[in-house]
Amino acid sequence: MENVKLSGKREDLLAFVGELYYLEGMNQSEVARIVGVTRSMVSRMLSEARAKGLVEIHVYRPVSRDGEMENALLEKFGLKDAHVLLQLSHHDPRFLNRLGDLAANSLSEVLEPGLLMGVVWGTSVSATIDALQCIEEMRDLGINIVQLVGALGSRIRAYNGYEMVRRSSKFLGGEGYFMNAPFFLNSLETVRALMENNSISETLRMARQCDVALLGLGSPHPDYASFYLAGDMSKTELDELIESGAVGGICGLHFDVNGEIVGKDFSKRSVTIGVDDLIKIPVRVGVAGGSAKVKPILGALRGGYITHLVTDTMTARQVLAEAG
């Protein structure tokens, strides 16, 4: 290929260099000859093209499962199913994405056209929904989505419940039912009034009819508690919740390490599906991983709040050790 001339736009040149190198398989010396620059200049141009988003590199890493840990969890806790990511380090920057990939695979095994799925907020749920949108077979199945808990405070938007419903219903091709209310309020009277609101009562009615629930397992630790980080709950209130014995939460309902509901005063001030209605949902997929989620997972398993668990090798091993 002879020396070529492109438009005067820098982006055009960078994209051309990227095509030659990544798509045509040329080495940097060959690209330099065609473009009329030095080899070192080509190297810098490739870096610039990536920095500007003109070149994107995707590495597909298959999700491997730890069958031994899966069987151990099934035997110990009587789960309907367990998906354990074969992961030997939580320092992997893609850990959450890989956990979401596995959770999406787990969901794809139970989701069918016309079902109703409930979702909550959380980083693991968000990663799962992102991964679900990469499974083309799940597109436009007519699966309706309902928000199971109220919205977090204004500090957190990317993985708020409203956003989870919007993204998942758009891809799955169903209707979205939103809980247009804050998750946690100071006044019990306000919560009661909201629960009687026509829009919210309809959403709660739909929540009780869910076939599947996609659930994150929260921790009350100040570094991880979404409702605290979002500004919904004060540090004093969070400390009181922890002092009540809370080690984890699901749909804003808090439990101790044995799965017993605690902090009932806090639950009464939350706009959320009730625990009795939650456990009536036939398939409840809990997604959580990392050392901070060990006790939340153990409490959720002992309390019977989830029927399916998606986690990773290290977390599963710690959960089993804690369970004795």
VOGU-3710 file (C-alpha; in Angstrom, 3 decimals, decimal comma):
1> menvklsgkr> 0,000/0,000/0,000  1,348/3,366/-1,034  1,709/6,390/1,194  -1,802/7,803/1,613  -3,322/11,191/2,271  -6,318/11,620/4,524  -8,514/14,526/5,489  -6,950/17,096/7,742  -8,846/15,802/10,767  -6,664/14,295/13,476
11> edllafvgel> -9,346/11,756/14,393  -9,472/10,458/10,819  -5,733/9,792/10,876  -5,868/8,101/14,279  -8,744/5,865/13,211  -6,911/4,929/9,992  -3,787/3,991/11,947  -5,935/1,908/14,304  -7,549/0,069/11,388  -4,206/-0,777/9,819
21> yylegmnqse> -2,731/-2,035/13,055  -5,671/-3,803/14,711  -7,838/-4,884/11,764  -5,316/-5,387/8,971  -2,727/-6,948/11,277  0,158/-4,741/10,152  3,084/-4,101/12,462  3,968/-0,576/13,544  6,831/-0,264/11,044  4,505/-1,093/8,132
31> varivgvtrs> 1,916/1,402/9,387  4,622/4,057/9,754  5,692/3,567/6,116  2,140/3,982/4,837  1,268/6,989/6,963  4,674/8,618/6,530  5,671/8,925/10,173  8,133/7,216/12,495  7,430/3,926/14,270  7,491/5,633/17,671
41> mvsrmlsear> 4,928/8,134/16,371  2,641/5,250/15,380  2,893/3,859/18,904  1,860/7,208/20,363  -0,969/7,540/17,852  -2,361/4,120/18,804  -2,346/5,139/22,457  -4,075/8,409/21,584  -6,707/6,584/19,518  -7,546/4,378/22,510
51> akglveihvy> -7,628/7,340/24,884  -10,093/9,157/22,595  -12,344/6,122/22,264  -11,628/5,665/18,552  -10,217/2,222/19,274  -11,780/-0,117/21,811  -10,292/-3,466/22,756  -12,509/-6,216/24,142  -11,123/-9,365/25,717  -13,652/-12,158/26,108
61> rpvsrdgeme> -12,788/-14,162/29,204  -15,117/-17,149/29,664  -16,743/-17,315/33,078  -15,525/-20,415/34,895  -17,539/-21,968/37,701  -16,415/-23,711/40,879  -18,462/-26,898/40,915  -17,069/-28,077/44,227  -18,189/-24,929/46,049  -21,560/-25,029/44,293
71> nallekfglk> -22,230/-28,568/45,517  -21,120/-27,675/49,038  -23,534/-24,723/49,181  -26,400/-26,787/47,801  -25,825/-29,526/50,334  -25,363/-27,195/53,302  -28,219/-24,760/52,706  -30,719/-26,606/50,520  -30,678/-24,003/47,759  -32,464/-24,617/44,479
81> dahvllqlsh> -29,309/-23,594/42,622  -25,891/-22,039/43,180  -23,534/-20,426/40,696  -20,027/-19,862/42,051  -17,498/-17,843/40,073  -14,085/-19,491/40,060  -12,229/-16,495/41,461  -9,182/-16,597/43,706  -8,780/-12,850/44,253  -11,120/-9,960/44,989
91> hdprflnrlg> -8,502/-7,492/43,746  -9,374/-8,196/40,110  -10,745/-4,880/38,756  -13,227/-6,855/36,658  -14,501/-8,933/39,559  -17,893/-7,227/39,744  -18,365/-7,468/35,980  -17,512/-11,174/35,998  -19,891/-11,785/38,895  -22,571/-9,953/36,901
101> dlaanslsev> -21,824/-12,160/33,877  -22,366/-15,290/35,936  -25,531/-13,900/37,534  -26,909/-13,046/34,094  -26,249/-16,626/32,983  -28,072/-17,869/36,070  -31,049/-15,604/35,342  -31,195/-16,679/31,704  -31,860/-20,228/32,916  -35,032/-19,228/34,775
111> lepgllmgvv> -36,446/-16,305/32,777  -39,155/-17,125/30,256  -41,410/-14,996/28,052  -44,212/-13,295/29,934  -42,752/-13,626/33,442  -42,709/-10,820/36,003  -39,350/-10,042/37,609  -38,718/-7,837/40,634  -35,471/-5,909/41,023  -33,776/-3,826/43,703
121> wgtsvsatid> -30,921/-1,346/43,653  -27,237/-2,200/44,108  -23,928/-2,560/42,293  -24,223/-6,343/41,858  -27,736/-6,012/40,446  -26,543/-3,278/38,091  -23,643/-5,458/36,872  -26,087/-8,328/36,318  -28,434/-6,188/34,236  -25,483/-4,896/32,188
131> alqcieemrd> -24,421/-8,476/31,469  -27,981/-9,612/30,753  -28,150/-7,098/27,912  -25,264/-8,936/26,235  -27,302/-12,152/25,986  -29,097/-11,662/22,695  -31,521/-14,545/23,333  -33,019/-12,557/26,217  -33,964/-9,555/24,098  -37,664/-8,635/23,814
141> lginivqlvg> -39,016/-11,621/25,741  -41,898/-9,547/27,066  -40,717/-9,836/30,665  -42,224/-7,150/32,890  -40,067/-5,569/35,595  -41,212/-4,229/38,953  -39,267/-2,179/41,493  -39,372/-3,911/44,884  -38,087/-1,050/47,049  -38,209/2,735/47,003
151> algsrirayn> -35,517/4,903/45,493  -32,201/5,720/47,134  -31,194/9,310/47,881  -29,957/11,719/45,240  -26,268/10,883/45,798  -26,520/7,562/43,978  -28,091/7,328/40,529  -26,215/4,764/38,452  -27,593/1,783/40,358  -30,810/3,184/41,789
161> gyemvrrssk> -33,955/1,068/41,625  -35,643/3,294/39,045  -32,662/2,938/36,724  -32,594/-0,857/37,196  -36,232/-1,106/36,097  -35,778/1,237/33,144  -32,727/-0,537/31,727  -33,923/-4,089/32,202  -37,492/-3,540/30,958  -36,216/-1,742/27,861
171> flggegyfmn> -34,004/-4,683/26,893  -36,358/-7,476/27,935  -39,229/-5,836/26,080  -41,721/-5,599/28,927  -43,489/-2,986/31,004  -41,769/-1,294/33,918  -43,518/-0,698/37,236  -41,815/1,972/39,323  -41,852/2,690/43,053  -42,016/6,480/42,940
181> apfflnslet> -41,126/7,044/46,581  -37,996/7,331/48,731  -36,722/4,109/50,250  -36,362/5,388/53,815  -38,255/8,174/55,573  -38,167/9,739/59,010  -41,929/9,705/59,522  -43,906/6,498/59,934  -47,062/8,406/59,031  -45,520/9,492/55,727
191> vralmennsi> -44,636/5,895/54,898  -48,213/4,789/55,577  -49,583/7,571/53,401  -47,250/6,653/50,546  -48,176/2,994/50,775  -51,813/4,005/50,226  -50,962/6,085/47,157  -52,546/4,517/44,055  -49,317/4,397/42,053  -47,262/2,827/44,841
201> setlrmarqc> -49,991/0,422/45,926  -50,238/-0,814/42,318  -46,481/-1,387/42,193  -46,584/-3,271/45,504  -49,488/-5,343/44,196  -47,405/-6,264/41,145  -44,416/-7,007/43,397  -46,470/-9,633/45,218  -47,097/-11,389/41,895  -43,436/-11,699/40,874
211> dvallglgsp> -42,190/-14,987/39,459  -38,525/-14,065/39,884  -36,627/-11,573/42,044  -33,109/-10,290/41,332  -31,688/-9,318/44,711  -28,529/-7,767/46,064  -27,440/-8,587/49,602  -26,490/-5,447/51,465  -24,143/-4,855/54,380  -24,744/-2,273/57,126
221> hpdyasfyla> -21,033/-1,497/57,271  -20,575/2,262/56,673  -18,283/1,617/53,704  -20,874/-0,515/51,913  -24,359/0,450/53,122  -26,017/1,963/50,043  -28,842/3,622/51,981  -26,281/5,319/54,253  -23,957/6,326/51,406  -26,963/7,725/49,532
231> gdmsktelde> -27,787/9,982/52,460  -31,046/8,254/53,380  -29,888/7,286/56,859  -27,717/9,151/59,376  -24,621/7,643/60,982  -26,433/7,552/64,332  -29,315/5,601/62,795  -26,893/3,249/61,065  -25,091/2,602/64,362  -28,426/1,812/66,001
241> liesgavggi> -29,215/-0,639/63,230  -25,872/-2,407/63,686  -26,365/-2,500/67,474  -29,671/-4,290/66,915  -27,640/-7,179/65,469  -28,025/-6,453/61,766  -25,339/-8,033/59,575  -27,133/-7,776/56,248  -30,191/-6,637/54,385  -32,390/-7,640/51,492
251> cglhfdvnge> -34,972/-5,281/49,999  -34,209/-2,942/52,884  -35,208/-5,623/55,412  -32,425/-6,234/57,924  -31,466/-9,525/59,535  -28,886/-10,958/61,934  -26,376/-13,714/61,185  -29,029/-16,343/61,943  -31,476/-14,818/59,468  -33,795/-13,336/62,083
261> ivgkdfskrs> -35,336/-9,972/61,156  -33,969/-7,130/63,328  -34,296/-3,358/63,270  -38,041/-3,618/62,716  -38,504/0,088/63,451  -36,290/0,842/60,446  -38,230/-1,583/58,247  -41,488/0,144/59,176  -40,036/3,417/57,886  -39,025/1,848/54,579
271> vtigvddlik> -41,067/1,751/51,390  -40,505/-1,847/50,359  -42,108/-5,205/49,785  -42,764/-6,991/53,088  -40,687/-9,979/54,132  -43,701/-12,330/53,994  -44,459/-11,262/50,419  -40,786/-11,490/49,451  -40,362/-15,119/50,463  -43,479/-16,064/48,492
281> ipvrvgvagg> -41,698/-15,205/45,233  -40,806/-18,642/43,788  -37,330/-17,778/42,461  -35,182/-15,354/44,485  -31,698/-14,895/43,051  -29,204/-13,321/45,460  -26,023/-11,863/43,951  -23,122/-10,918/46,229  -19,386/-11,385/46,531  -16,456/-10,156/48,598
291> sakvkpilga> -15,467/-10,501/52,236  -17,910/-7,763/53,311  -20,791/-9,897/52,017  -19,964/-13,109/53,907  -22,258/-12,483/56,880  -25,031/-10,951/54,746  -24,992/-14,081/52,573  -24,956/-16,407/55,578  -27,865/-14,578/57,224  -29,856/-14,583/53,979
301> lrggyithlv> -29,268/-18,314/53,527  -30,227/-19,169/57,101  -33,311/-16,981/56,867  -34,410/-18,583/53,600  -34,620/-15,229/51,832  -32,980/-16,505/48,640  -33,471/-19,686/46,632  -30,551/-19,152/44,250  -27,097/-17,780/45,100  -24,507/-16,256/42,785
311> tdtmtarqvl> -21,143/-15,620/44,458  -17,443/-16,463/44,067  -15,036/-19,117/45,320  -13,423/-17,111/48,110  -16,711/-15,776/49,440  -18,374/-19,202/49,281  -15,475/-20,735/51,187  -15,765/-18,101/53,925  -19,539/-18,524/54,150  -19,173/-22,287/54,609
321> aeag> -16,455/-21,770/57,224  -18,650/-19,294/59,149  -21,532/-21,739/58,980  -19,384/-24,439/60,559
//
